[in-house]
Amino acid sequence: MARYFMYLGYDGTNYHGWQIQPNGASVQEELQKALSTLMRRPVEVVGAGRTDAGVHASLMVAHADIDALADAAIWVGKLNRLLPPDIAVYRMRRVADDAHARFDATYRKYQYHVTTSKNPFLRHYAWRVFQPLDFGRMNEAASVLFEYTDFTSFSKLHTDVKTNNCRILYARWEQTGADEWVFTIQADRFLRNMVRAVVGTLVEVGRGKLTIEGFRRVIEAKNRCSAGTSVPGNALFLVDVGYPEHLFLDAEEKASVSSAVNDSHLNS
């Protein structure tokens, strides 16, 4: 037996999120079914995190304990033939037996896509806003996130986590097209629903309904009711997950995996 990290992407439109659900399709279930078919025994898959219903990933990482592979690339091809067309495994890497896709991650990075005009080709992958937004002010507010670690105000209520502390490493809006903007946020960890709640509250700033100081007070309130509403999940992408290199038992650089994926798949 050997442990492997699998780098994969998926279009979340037809799924009730990453995690297995009792009454809905999930990405985790599809990946487990494919691996179990290949290994001819039940295989459990553990993801780097849980994406909600409709949320996409241009780069998710998951681990599984399977038979040692002489050529992982061949098994990637076999997996992709079994997986539905909206899920793709890019690469598999042998890791230490105690490496964990969730607990060993040093950071996660998400992007949220916004469009200010109607575009039928973005309807599944961007949120259309109808009111003008001041993205400059939204970036001012986003910079306030670096001053705090307790983000209870942006967390889904009644979760089972022991702490609501997170360390924000990057948070900024950037224009990617004439009518398109992307919010990129990177942190050591995220709370349930956190990114969508942060974006929803920043939009309140962009609409002039909330000041920079008001945004600061939202964080300090440590109360979900004080923050803005969660924006739709279909415009949210998990785009990267980082790990210490010492976990890997092969010589390949993880950075090459991330750059190749982000250059060629859903995040284009």
C-alpha positions as CSV (number, residue, x, y, z in Angstrom):
1,M,0.0,0.0,0.0
2,A,1.1,3.5,-0.7
3,R,-0.3,7.0,-0.3
4,Y,-0.8,9.3,-3.3
5,F,-1.8,12.9,-3.7
6,M,-4.1,13.4,-6.7
7,Y,-4.3,16.8,-8.4
8,L,-7.7,17.2,-10.0
9,G,-10.1,19.8,-11.3
10,Y,-13.9,19.8,-11.7
11,D,-16.8,21.8,-12.9
12,G,-19.1,21.8,-9.8
13,T,-22.3,22.7,-11.7
14,N,-23.8,19.3,-11.4
15,Y,-22.6,18.4,-7.9
16,H,-23.8,19.0,-4.4
17,G,-20.2,19.9,-3.5
18,W,-17.0,17.9,-2.9
19,Q,-18.1,15.9,0.1
20,I,-20.3,12.8,-0.1
21,Q,-24.0,13.6,0.4
22,P,-26.8,11.2,1.4
23,N,-29.1,12.5,-1.4
24,G,-27.0,14.2,-4.0
25,A,-24.0,13.6,-6.4
26,S,-20.6,14.7,-5.1
27,V,-17.1,14.9,-6.6
28,Q,-15.6,12.8,-3.7
29,E,-18.1,10.0,-4.4
30,E,-17.3,9.9,-8.2
31,L,-13.5,9.8,-7.5
32,Q,-13.9,7.1,-4.9
33,K,-16.0,5.0,-7.3
34,A,-13.4,5.3,-10.0
35,L,-10.5,4.4,-7.7
36,S,-12.4,1.5,-6.2
37,T,-13.2,0.1,-9.6
38,L,-9.5,0.2,-10.6
39,M,-8.2,-1.2,-7.3
40,R,-11.1,-3.8,-7.1
41,R,-11.7,-2.9,-3.5
42,P,-13.2,0.0,-1.6
43,V,-10.9,3.1,-1.5
44,E,-11.5,6.1,0.6
45,V,-10.5,9.6,-0.7
46,V,-9.8,12.5,1.5
47,G,-9.9,16.0,0.1
48,A,-7.9,19.2,1.0
49,G,-11.2,20.8,1.9
50,R,-15.0,20.9,1.2
51,T,-16.3,23.0,-1.7
52,D,-20.0,23.8,-1.5
53,A,-22.7,22.9,-4.1
54,G,-22.0,24.4,-7.5
55,V,-18.5,25.6,-6.6
56,H,-15.7,24.7,-9.0
57,A,-12.1,23.7,-8.6
58,S,-9.4,24.2,-11.2
59,L,-7.0,22.6,-8.7
60,M,-8.2,20.4,-5.8
61,V,-5.9,17.9,-4.0
62,A,-7.0,14.6,-2.4
63,H,-5.2,11.6,-1.0
64,A,-5.9,7.9,-1.1
65,D,-4.1,4.7,0.0
66,I,-3.8,2.4,-3.0
67,D,-1.4,-0.2,-4.5
68,A,2.0,1.2,-5.3
69,L,2.1,2.3,-8.9
70,A,5.0,1.6,-11.3
71,D,3.8,4.4,-13.6
72,A,1.3,6.9,-12.1
73,A,0.7,8.6,-15.4
74,I,-0.9,5.4,-16.8
75,W,-3.2,5.2,-13.9
76,V,-4.2,8.9,-14.4
77,G,-5.3,7.9,-17.9
78,K,-7.3,5.0,-16.5
79,L,-9.0,7.1,-13.9
80,N,-10.0,9.8,-16.4
81,R,-11.6,7.2,-18.6
82,L,-13.8,6.1,-15.7
83,L,-14.6,9.6,-14.4
84,P,-17.4,11.8,-15.8
85,P,-16.4,14.5,-18.3
86,D,-16.7,17.3,-15.7
87,I,-14.0,15.8,-13.4
88,A,-10.4,15.3,-14.5
89,V,-7.3,14.0,-12.6
90,Y,-4.2,15.8,-13.8
91,R,-1.5,14.0,-11.9
92,M,-0.7,11.6,-9.0
93,R,2.3,12.0,-6.7
94,R,3.6,9.5,-4.2
95,V,3.8,11.0,-0.7
96,A,4.8,9.9,2.8
97,D,2.4,7.4,4.4
98,D,1.3,10.0,7.0
99,A,0.8,12.9,4.6
100,H,-2.7,14.4,4.7
101,A,-4.3,16.4,2.0
102,R,-6.3,18.5,4.4
103,F,-4.2,18.8,7.6
104,D,-0.8,19.2,5.8
105,A,-1.9,22.0,3.5
106,T,-0.1,25.3,4.2
107,Y,-2.4,27.5,2.2
108,R,-5.5,27.4,-0.1
109,K,-6.3,30.0,-2.8
110,Y,-9.7,30.8,-4.1
111,Q,-10.9,33.1,-6.9
112,Y,-14.4,34.7,-7.3
113,H,-15.5,35.9,-10.7
114,V,-17.8,38.9,-11.3
115,T,-19.1,40.2,-14.6
116,T,-20.9,43.5,-15.1
117,S,-22.5,42.6,-18.4
118,K,-24.6,39.7,-19.7
119,N,-22.5,36.9,-21.1
120,P,-24.2,33.6,-21.8
121,F,-20.8,31.8,-21.8
122,L,-20.0,32.9,-18.2
123,R,-23.4,32.2,-16.7
124,H,-22.1,29.1,-14.9
125,Y,-18.7,30.6,-13.9
126,A,-19.3,34.2,-13.0
127,W,-21.8,36.3,-10.9
128,R,-23.4,39.1,-12.9
129,V,-23.8,42.3,-10.9
130,F,-26.2,45.0,-12.1
131,Q,-25.1,48.0,-10.0
132,P,-21.8,49.8,-10.5
133,L,-19.1,48.7,-8.1
134,D,-16.2,50.8,-6.8
135,F,-13.5,48.2,-7.0
136,G,-10.9,50.6,-5.7
137,R,-12.8,51.0,-2.4
138,M,-13.4,47.2,-2.3
139,N,-9.6,46.7,-2.4
140,E,-9.2,49.2,0.4
141,A,-11.6,47.2,2.4
142,A,-9.9,43.9,1.4
143,S,-6.6,45.2,2.8
144,V,-8.3,45.4,6.3
145,L,-8.5,41.6,6.3
146,F,-4.7,41.4,6.9
147,E,-5.2,43.1,10.3
148,Y,-7.3,40.3,11.8
149,T,-7.3,36.6,12.4
150,D,-10.8,35.9,13.9
151,F,-13.3,35.7,11.0
152,T,-16.3,34.5,12.9
153,S,-18.4,37.1,11.1
154,F,-17.8,35.4,7.8
155,S,-18.3,31.8,9.0
156,K,-21.3,29.6,8.5
157,L,-23.1,29.1,11.8
158,H,-22.9,26.0,13.9
159,T,-19.8,24.4,12.3
160,D,-17.7,21.9,14.2
161,V,-14.3,23.7,13.9
162,K,-12.3,24.4,17.1
163,T,-11.3,27.9,16.1
164,N,-12.4,30.6,13.6
165,N,-8.9,32.0,13.3
166,C,-7.3,32.2,9.8
167,R,-4.3,34.0,8.5
168,I,-5.0,35.9,5.3
169,L,-2.0,35.9,2.9
170,Y,-3.5,37.7,-0.1
171,A,-6.7,39.4,-0.9
172,R,-7.3,41.6,-4.0
173,W,-9.7,42.4,-6.8
174,E,-8.2,42.6,-10.4
175,Q,-9.8,43.4,-13.7
176,T,-9.4,40.6,-16.2
177,G,-11.5,41.9,-19.1
178,A,-13.6,44.9,-20.1
179,D,-16.5,43.8,-17.9
180,E,-14.9,41.1,-15.8
181,W,-13.3,41.2,-12.3
182,V,-11.7,38.5,-10.2
183,F,-11.2,38.5,-6.4
184,T,-8.3,36.3,-5.3
185,I,-7.9,35.4,-1.7
186,Q,-5.3,33.1,-0.1
187,A,-5.1,32.0,3.5
188,D,-3.7,29.2,5.6
189,R,-7.2,27.9,6.1
190,F,-10.8,29.0,5.4
191,L,-14.0,28.7,7.3
192,R,-17.3,27.3,5.9
193,N,-18.8,29.7,3.5
194,M,-16.1,32.3,4.3
195,V,-15.0,33.4,0.8
196,R,-18.6,33.9,-0.4
197,A,-19.4,35.9,2.8
198,V,-16.3,38.1,2.4
199,V,-17.1,38.8,-1.2
200,G,-20.7,39.6,-0.3
201,T,-19.6,42.1,2.3
202,L,-17.0,43.7,0.0
203,V,-19.7,44.2,-2.6
204,E,-21.6,46.2,0.0
205,V,-18.6,48.4,0.2
206,G,-18.4,48.7,-3.6
207,R,-22.1,49.7,-3.7
208,G,-21.5,52.5,-1.1
209,K,-23.7,50.8,1.5
210,L,-20.8,50.1,3.8
211,T,-17.7,52.2,4.6
212,I,-14.2,50.9,5.2
213,E,-14.7,51.5,8.9
214,G,-18.0,49.7,8.7
215,F,-16.2,46.8,7.1
216,R,-13.8,46.8,10.0
217,R,-16.7,46.8,12.5
218,V,-18.2,43.8,10.8
219,I,-15.1,41.8,11.4
220,E,-14.8,43.0,15.0
221,A,-18.4,42.1,15.7
222,K,-17.6,38.4,15.3
223,N,-21.2,37.9,14.3
224,R,-22.4,36.4,11.0
225,C,-25.5,38.5,11.1
226,S,-23.4,41.7,10.8
227,A,-21.8,40.7,7.5
228,G,-23.3,40.8,4.0
229,T,-25.1,38.0,2.3
230,S,-23.2,35.1,0.7
231,V,-22.8,35.5,-3.0
232,P,-23.7,32.6,-5.4
233,G,-21.4,29.6,-5.4
234,N,-21.2,29.1,-9.1
235,A,-18.6,31.9,-9.5
236,L,-16.2,30.5,-7.0
237,F,-13.1,28.4,-7.8
238,L,-10.6,26.7,-5.7
239,V,-7.4,27.3,-7.7
240,D,-4.5,26.1,-5.6
241,V,-3.4,24.2,-2.5
242,G,0.1,24.3,-1.1
243,Y,2.2,21.7,0.7
244,P,5.7,21.3,2.2
245,E,7.9,19.7,-0.4
246,H,9.3,17.2,2.1
247,L,5.9,15.3,2.0
248,F,6.7,14.1,-1.6
249,L,8.7,11.0,-2.3
250,D,9.3,11.9,-5.9
251,A,11.6,14.7,-7.3
252,E,8.9,16.6,-9.2
253,E,8.2,20.1,-8.1
254,K,4.6,20.7,-7.1
255,A,4.7,24.2,-8.5
256,S,4.9,22.8,-12.0
257,V,1.6,21.0,-11.4
258,S,-0.1,24.2,-10.2
259,S,1.1,26.4,-13.1
260,A,0.3,23.8,-15.7
261,V,-3.3,23.4,-14.4
262,N,-4.0,27.1,-14.1
263,D,-2.6,27.8,-17.5
264,S,-4.8,25.2,-19.3
265,H,-8.0,24.5,-17.4
266,L,-11.1,26.2,-15.8
267,N,-9.1,29.1,-14.5
268,S,-8.2,30.4,-18.0
